[in-house]
Amino acid sequence: MSKERNELKSIGYEIFIGILSILSIVNLVLLYAAQDESLDTVLRAMNALFSMIFVADFLFRIFTAPSAGAYFFKHFGWADLLASVPLAQFKILRVFRLARVYRLLRDVGIQTVGRALIKDRAGSSLYILLIMGIFVLEFGSLAVLGVEQNAPGANITSASDSLWYTIVTISTVGYGDQYPVTDAGRMIGTGIIVVGVGIFGTFTGYLANFFLAPKKKDSEPPVKAADTGTATVEGLRLSLEESEAKLAEIRKLLAGPTQ
């Protein structure tokens, strides 16, 4: 169990990587199953984004692993590296990443996972919104393109147009060079805006909590029982001496001035 816990980074992070692994495998299947140029463009763009995230994940794991060699050879780090390469032949190796995440979370336990997510509410909310942002970027682009591509007077007519519109909208910049002209497209755009505001609002709150929250003070070293007993006796002796001194002063005052 200790080895699994050392390999585990954080519950929210592992779930985030696991969901991305599932989505990347689904995209790989869609890339081969669908014969549509616009769909291919969006999926290839998303797979390029996933490749960058997985490269960063590999570097993070190998530099923070208790043993870089054990991670690379025994825990399928080599598969993580090859799966990060933007080549379709290696993307199926992302199954190893997904299997490792499942194993780690299974060994930790569902109750521990739930408690960790509740305890780190700020981080969990950030990961949830990042996942939502990635889903909106992919499926929002596909949805906007599907309803706008053949609409009269549409200016979102290609995959690059829909990706650009989704990125600009989810970042709440809104250049206005690309915009939906159909009611369905406007409803999709509204959802993208709401998710974008939520992501950046949560991210701002997370950074504020990370940098401005007071740090927990280092716990004092434990005091041995014998030391505690000695300190208690010494404190009682000092208190008794102080009480006797005050009583002596009170007796002098009550006795009055000497003749």
Secondary structure, DSSP 8 states (H G I E B T S, - for coil): -HHHHHH---HHHHHHHHHHHHHHHHHHHHHHH---HHHHHHHHHHHHHHHHHHHHHHHHHHHHSS-HHIIIIIS-HHHHHHHHSS-HHHHTTHHHHHHHHHHHHHHH-HHHHHHHHHHTHHHHHHHHHHHHHHHIIIIIHHHHHHHHTTSTT-S--SHHHHHHHHHHHHTT---SSS---SHHHHHHHHHHHHHHHHHHHHHHHHHHHHHHS-----------HHHHHHHHHHHHHHHHHHHHHHHHHHHHHHH----
